[in-house]
Amino acid sequence: GGQPRNVQPFSDEDASIETMSHCSGFSDPASFTEDGPEVDEEATQEDLEYKLKGFIDLTLDKSAKTRQAALESLKSAFSSKILYEFIMERRMTLTDSIERCIKKGKSDEQCAAAGLACLLCVQMGSGIESEEIFKTLGPVLKKIVCDGTASIQARQACATCLGICCFIVTDDITELYSTMECLENIFTKAYQRDRDTNGVSSTHNTVLHISALLAWTLLLTISPTNEVKKKIEMHLHKLPSLLSCDDLNMRIAAGETLALLFELARETDADFFYEDMELLTEKLRALATDGNKHRAKVDKRKQRSVFRDVLRAVEERDFPTEMVKFGPERMYIDCWVKKQTYDTFKEILGSGMQYHLQSNDFLRNVFELGPPVMLDAATLKTMKISRFERHLYNSAAFKARTKARSKCRDKRADVGEFF
């Protein structure tokens, strides 16, 4: 084989052709081809593992660009496929590489390494191995998050990574509280925005505050009831100040966090009462009907949509249920806690979210989906409509639709025939 430098980066094409070729039937029934050529699964797997070994070696390269490309390639593979056994044998090597890249790398490399650490824990699940990974990486992530000299992007990525990894692996309650306190120290600085007459420092750090707030909210969903009550008392009267932020993403993050806090508060105390309810609902209603001409139409549309749901949650204790489809299965998101968790993992897994929902034991446990549904090739084939049948159906539907529209458009058509 050649030098490790000759290994090409893992691309989207690799993910679609090589990585997913032998599992695509399980990730999407529609991808099963009736007359396609047989795929040599063993050879494909060997080829994939050979590539991944090369990328792991390249994370130690002298060139920062090479290391970053290798990290990104590993991220693409980890998000698009379950690689538990492969990773299990190399978890310590991967952990050491990630630690080195976060400590010694620059902004982009640190972001890529933090993203890979999230995916590493998602792959390993909530076992002893993940705990060992977090024991190594946790202190490094906290150090970067609290380091005012590090780049905002690196601190933001490390804050997200810290929250997700802690959510996955922590059984130790003291570690959970310690991580939440670290994140609190970051996003509570955004509360000073109203008192900051210049508004300079807050604007620069907004993206970091958003990531820290969302990561903290994720950890709050798995906190004990007594701790939840304490945090609600501490933050519920301060969070509304963030609704006046100039940044749309901060307003949305604050709004969704408020909705989640109200949901948790009412679950822990049926008689929960919020003193400033009238003032809060007035703010939320203004954001849900915002017609400010200085804001982009897309931003206004997004804001109104989110805050209509937040207002309903706060005022009426209502949540608009969403349905997520993956393969033959369906999952209903029917509360803010579930929505926050789903959005977090969708952000890091991207297009691989559906595949992981089908095959990843950890994610299935989180969303209470039970063990993975295994479908054989014969079952998938029966679920698949042939291309010819689909063509006939579409053709018939098109003709019927055209005929109906022609009747409606024809002014000479007799109205009576529609009844």
Buried (B, 14 or more C-beta within 10 A) or exposed (E): EEEBEEBEBBEEEBBEEBBBBBBBBBBBBEBBEEEEEEEEEEEBBEBBBEBBBBBBBBBBBEEBEBBBBBBBBBBBBBBBBBBBEBBEEBBEBBBEBBBBBBEEBEBBBBBBBBBBBBBBBBBBBBEEBBBBBBEBBBEBBBBBBBEEEBBBBBBBBBBBBBBBBBBBBBEEEEBBBBBBEBBBEBBBBBBEBEEEEEEEEBEEBBBBBBBBBBBBBBBBBBBEEEBBBEBBEEBBEEBBBBBEBEBBBBBBBBBBBBBBBBBBBBEEEEEBEBEEEEEBBEBBBBBBEBEEEEBEEEBBEBBBEBBBBBBBBBBEEEBEEEEBEBBEBEBEBEBBBBBBBBEBBBEBBEEBBBBBBBBBBBBBEBBEBEEBBEBEEEBBBEEBEEEEEEEEEEEEEEEEEEEEEEEEEEEEEEEEEEE
